[in-house]
Amino acid sequence: MPTRKRRLYWDASGFIALFDSEPTTPSLQLDALRATFEEMLDGQVKIITSDLYRAEAAAIAEQLEACPDFEMVPLRTQAYEMAGDLRKRCHDATPTRKLKTPDALHVAAGTIARADEIWTTETKLVSYYEAGLLTSVRVCVPHLKQVRILFKPEQP
């Protein structure tokens, strides 16, 4: 019986960190993004995002969309309504939190796509999830399920 591929939703920050080699992104997160991207190219995992990523990472859109394990969720009324609800929930929380519209749209799209996790490099967004203000889909920083150990060949 075939196992279902992990479905990981990436917000735009993941693509920007990976392809622009963001110096502010911790190396463990960059390693996770690189490894997971390679897993997608090898057909082991699905990377999902919304069409909103095109505005923030347009340079790589054509190449990504040619990959069979890359999935793009079009933003529609349901996503906009859910994003508005998420922003209101954050605004009404004590203390009040400000959820940016693009972040809210990414969380909504990841939820609609039934992602296993929503990956972001924005720790503020992760803290909103941990405070119970977002959806039931886990919002987290990029991470590896299993650490990859790279062995160096012995020198003669």
N, C-alpha and C positions, 0 to 999 in steps of 0.2 A: 504494500500500500504506500503510494507516494506521500511524502510529507509536504505540507504547505510551506511555501517560501515565506520567510519573514518579510513583513511589509513595514518599511520604515519611511515615515514622512519626514522630509527635510524642509525646514523653512529656508528662506533665501540666505540666511547667515551661514548655513552649512556650505552652500555652493560658493559663496564669496570667500569663506575661509579656505576652502580646498583649492580653488582655482586662482585666487589672488595671494595665496600663502600669507594670510593675515598674521602679522607678527604678534598680535594681541591674543591670538587663540592658543591656549595651552597645548603643548606638544602631544599629550595623550589624546586630546580631542582631535587634533590634526591626523594623528596616526589612525584613529578610529574611522575618520572620514575617508582617508586614503584606502584603508583595508576594505571598508564596506563598499566603496566605489568599485574597487577591483572585484569584489564578490558579485556586484551587480553585473559587471562586464562578463564574468564567468557564468552567469545564470544562476547564482546561488541565493540571491536576495533581490527583492523589488525595492527600488527607491521611488517614492511618490512625492509629488509636490503639486501645488496649484499653478494655474497659468499666471498667477501674480509674480512668480519667480522671473518671468521673462523681462519684467521691468527692471529687475535688479541684477540679473545675470544673463543678459541677452546674448553676449558673445559666445556662449557655449550651448545655446538652446538647440540649434540644428543637430549638433552631434549627439546630445543627450536624447533627443526625441527619436533618433534612429535606433536606439537600443531597445530591444524587446522587453527588457526588465525595468524600463523606466516608464512610469505612469504619471500622467498629468490630469489633475482634477480641475475641470472648468468651474469657475466661480459662478454660482447661480443664486437665485433668490434665497434658497435654504441656507446657503453659506453666509450671505449678508445678514439674514435675520439672526442666525446663531451668533455671528460675530458681534452684532449689536447687543444681544443678550449677555454675552461674555463681558463686553465693555461695561455694561450697566452693573453687572454683578461685582466687578472689580471697583467701580466707582462707589457703589453702595456699601462696600465692605468697611470694616473698622480695623485698622486705619484705611482710609481711602487709597486706592491704588489706581494708577493711570495705565490702562492697557491700550497700546497704540493700535490703530485700525489694521495695519498690515499684519501685526502679530495676531490679532483676533481672527483675521481671515485665514491665516495659516493654521491656527488651532482648529477652527471650524472645518476647514478643508480636510485636515488630517482625521478628524472625527468622522466626517461624512465618508471618507475613503476607507474607513475601518482599518486604519493603520494599527500595527502592534505598539508602536511608540512614535512620538513626535520629537524629532531631534532639532535642537537649537543651540547655538553658542551663547545665547543671551540668558545669563543666570537669573535676571529679574523675572523672566517668563517662567523659568523653572520654579522659582519661589512662589509665584502665583498659583501654579499647579499644586505645589506642596501645601499651600494654605487652603486648598479645596475650592479655589475660585474658578477653575477651568473645567474641562470635561473629564470623563472617566478614562480617556486615553492618556497613558503616561507621557508627560512632557519632561524631557531630560536632555542633558548634554550628550554629545556623541561619546560612545563607549564601546569597548570590545567585550563580547560575551566571554571570550577566552583570550588571554594574552598570547600573542604570537612571539615566540622566542626565535631570534635569528642567531644561528650559530656561525661563527667565523671559522673558516677552514684553518687547520693547524699550519703554522709556518714551518718549513723544513729547517 
